[in-house]
Amino acid sequence: MKSPLYCWTRVADIFSSWALIFGAFSGATCCASRSSSAHITACSTITVERTRSTPKRVFWRSAKRSSAYELGGRSGSWIKIKHQLHQEVVVIGWRAGQGSRTRSLASLLLAVPGEDGLEYAGRVGTGFSDAQLASIRERLGKIERQTPPAKDVPAAHRRDAHWVDPEYVAEVRYSELTGERLLRHPVWRGWRDDKQPDQVRWEAEDLAEGPDSK
């Protein structure tokens, strides 16, 4: 569905107004009134590809050019912007690194509290600086334990894992939840020392209560 929306002149205004598009439209058309490198020219189309009630990608199409789809190549007329979700997580373990990460870690194992205890949420291995990797391993080395705090960790993820007490909360960004309720493409954002593990909840469930979930 293509629905008329407000008219913005600056690209930044469109970006800051995504919340309006996400909440109400599967696609929207907006028009700009001025022409320069800092403004959208003529009329452009923003299309939101939705996953359940949450947007997965945003497509911006320029109307200055023909804007035709070019098979097998990239076009300056089309811009795809992936929507990112954020999630607070409890760190429950880590896996040793290889190569340049031999003395640090390869990934952190994550969980989110559920009704029956901690639910495994996947692992994150990107978004760290070298200094962060060393600091994280030092922090977790002080709270190691023999058994996993979460019961549903897949066998492949248990292999070579070092388990820790679920004392620390962190935040990641990710693209979506898989069918197994694991974080897809998570990226480390940092510790949340202002939060306690029992304060963490699945944030995606709050988003799923939008109009499309009824």
Secondary structure, 3 states (H helix, E strand, C coil): CCEECCCCCEHHHHHHCHHHHHHHCCEEEEECCCCCCCECCCEEEEEEEEECCEEEEEEEECCCCCCCCCCCCCCCCEEEEECCEEEEEEEEEEECCCHHHCCCCCEEEEEEEECCEEEEEEEECCCCCHHHHHHHHHHHHHHEECCCCCCCCCHHHHCCEEEECCCCEEEEEECEECCCCCEECCEEEEECCCCCHHHCCCCHHHHCCCHHHC
